[in-house]
Amino acid sequence: MSEPRRVELQLLGQTLVLRSAESPEYLRSLAAYLEERVAELKRSGVKDPQAALALAALDIIDELFRARSDKGRAEGDLGARLGALATLLERATPKPPER
């Protein structure tokens, strides 16, 4: 990863300056995603910008936690399947002759 550098973002009408090793384009895409989520909430009737931002953050965190949970479950399923496959292969493979 490269050295942290100064990145200026426009987010919900405010300028934010941060230091990050991530690319400015990536950080701007994150800000754009957050702005879109806030805009969706405003279109659905949330008037207060701070409330919309808090609700968007909670919704995004919920997505993150669910994705982590799904990934963990999928990894567990994969491990169980690989174990079952290894057992089947051991049963199907002829045993070497004993010496």
SVG drawing of the C-alpha trace seen along z (x, -y; Angstrom):
<svg xmlns="http://www.w3.org/2000/svg" viewBox="-42 -22 49 79">
<polyline fill="none" stroke="black" stroke-width="0.4" points="0.0,0.0 1.3,-3.5 1.9,-6.3 -1.1,-8.1 -1.9,-11.3 -4.3,-14.2 -7.6,-13.7 -10.4,-16.2 -13.9,-14.9 -17.3,-16.7 -19.9,-14.9 -23.4,-16.1 -22.4,-19.7 -19.4,-19.7 -15.7,-19.5 -13.9,-16.8 -10.1,-16.5 -8.5,-13.2 -5.3,-11.3 -5.5,-7.9 -3.4,-5.4 -6.4,-4.6 -6.8,-6.1 -8.8,-9.4 -11.1,-7.8 -11.9,-4.9 -12.6,-7.3 -14.8,-9.5 -16.8,-6.4 -17.4,-5.7 -18.6,-9.2 -20.9,-9.0 -22.3,-5.7 -23.1,-7.3 -24.6,-10.4 -26.9,-8.1 -28.1,-6.2 -28.9,-9.5 -30.7,-10.8 -32.8,-7.6 -33.8,-8.2 -34.7,-11.9 -36.8,-10.8 -38.6,-8.4 -39.5,-11.3 -36.7,-11.7 -36.3,-15.5 -33.5,-16.0 -30.1,-15.5 -28.4,-14.3 -31.1,-11.7 -30.8,-10.6 -27.0,-10.3 -27.4,-8.2 -30.0,-6.0 -27.9,-5.5 -24.9,-4.6 -27.0,-2.1 -28.3,-0.5 -24.8,-0.2 -23.5,1.3 -26.3,3.8 -25.3,4.8 -21.7,5.2 -22.7,7.4 -25.0,9.5 -22.3,10.0 -19.8,11.0 -22.3,13.5 -23.1,14.9 -19.4,15.2 -18.7,17.0 -21.6,19.4 -20.5,20.0 -16.9,20.8 -18.4,23.2 -20.4,24.9 -17.4,25.1 -15.3,26.7 -18.0,29.3 -18.4,30.1 -14.6,30.4 -14.5,32.7 -17.3,34.9 -15.5,35.0 -12.2,36.0 -14.0,38.8 -15.7,40.1 -12.3,40.0 -10.7,41.9 -13.4,44.6 -13.2,44.8 -9.4,44.9 -7.9,48.4 -5.7,48.9 -2.1,49.6 -0.9,53.1 0.6,53.6 4.2,54.6"/>
</svg>
